[in-house]
Amino acid sequence: MISNIVLTTGLLLILIGLWGVLTHRNILRVIIGFSLFGTGTHIVIVAIGYVTNGTAPILDRTLPMSEAISRVVDPIPSALVVTAIVIGMAVTAVMLAYTIRLYDSKKTLSIDALMESKW
């Protein structure tokens, strides 16, 4: 039950982030859309790796080997999400630093006003 709620929440955040990136013309709103998209992706990956009544991936006498396949939670999705969060924060910081430099030089955050900066 909880996995479906979390999965739905993640997919909803992905859709809201995608809508924000595609419809807004303000650079800060686009950056927020990218952040929502990334957060939704992280939630979906964690929801996919969730096991109902699962246990930590430690094999000992309390968990027989025959039940390990169905009860042990896979740690790889969680590790990937932690790595993706760190990378996402770095990318967001670079986008915000670039936005500050653009605002200092052009005095606007509108994408339409920056179209003459294309190559």
C-alpha positions in Angstrom: 0.0 0.0 0.0 2.7 2.5 1.0 4.7 1.7 -2.1 1.8 2.7 -4.4 1.3 6.0 -2.6 5.0 6.8 -2.7 5.2 5.8 -6.4 2.2 7.9 -7.3 3.7 10.9 -5.4 7.0 10.5 -7.3 5.3 10.3 -10.6 3.2 13.4 -9.8 6.4 15.3 -8.9 8.0 14.3 -12.1 5.0 15.6 -14.1 4.9 18.8 -12.1 8.6 19.3 -12.7 8.3 18.6 -16.4 5.4 21.0 -16.7 7.4 23.7 -14.9 10.4 23.2 -17.2 8.3 23.3 -20.4 5.9 26.1 -19.6 7.7 28.8 -17.6 10.0 31.4 -19.1 11.7 32.5 -15.9 15.0 30.8 -15.3 14.4 30.4 -11.5 11.1 28.6 -12.1 12.8 26.3 -14.7 15.5 25.5 -12.1 12.7 24.7 -9.5 11.1 22.5 -12.2 14.4 20.6 -12.7 14.7 20.1 -8.9 11.1 18.8 -8.7 11.8 16.4 -11.6 14.9 15.1 -9.9 13.2 14.7 -6.6 10.3 12.8 -8.2 12.8 10.5 -9.9 14.5 9.8 -6.6 11.2 8.9 -5.0 10.3 6.6 -7.8 13.6 4.8 -7.6 13.2 4.3 -3.9 9.6 3.1 -4.3 10.7 0.6 -6.9 13.3 -0.9 -4.4 10.8 -1.1 -1.5 9.9 -4.5 -0.2 6.8 -4.9 2.0 7.8 -6.3 5.4 11.4 -6.3 4.2 14.5 -6.5 6.3 18.1 -5.2 6.0 20.3 -7.2 3.6 22.2 -8.9 6.4 22.3 -12.7 6.2 22.5 -14.3 9.6 20.8 -17.1 11.6 17.5 -15.1 12.1 16.9 -15.0 8.3 17.0 -18.3 6.5 18.6 -18.4 3.1 15.3 -19.6 1.5 13.5 -16.4 2.7 16.3 -14.0 1.9 15.3 -13.5 -1.8 11.8 -12.5 -1.0 12.4 -10.5 2.3 15.7 -8.7 1.8 15.6 -5.1 0.6 17.9 -4.3 -2.3 20.4 -1.6 -1.1 21.4 -0.6 -4.6 18.4 1.8 -5.4 19.0 3.6 -2.1 22.7 4.0 -2.8 22.0 5.3 -6.3 19.5 7.8 -4.9 22.0 9.1 -2.4 24.6 9.6 -5.1 22.0 11.2 -7.4 20.9 13.6 -4.6 24.5 14.8 -4.2 25.0 15.2 -7.9 21.6 17.0 -8.2 22.6 19.5 -5.5 25.8 20.3 -7.3 24.1 20.8 -10.6 21.5 23.0 -9.0 24.3 25.1 -7.4 25.9 25.5 -10.8 22.6 26.5 -12.4 21.9 29.1 -9.7 25.5 30.5 -10.0 25.0 30.8 -13.8 21.6 32.5 -13.2 23.3 35.0 -10.9 25.9 35.8 -13.5 23.2 36.1 -16.2 21.2 38.5 -14.0 24.3 40.6 -13.3 25.0 41.0 -17.0 21.5 41.2 -18.5 19.4 42.5 -15.6 16.6 40.0 -16.3 15.7 36.4 -15.7 13.4 36.0 -18.6 14.5 33.4 -21.2 12.9 35.5 -24.0 15.2 38.4 -23.2 18.3 36.1 -23.5 17.6 34.8 -26.9 20.0 37.2 -28.6 22.8 35.5 -26.6 22.6 32.3 -28.7 25.5 31.4 -30.9 
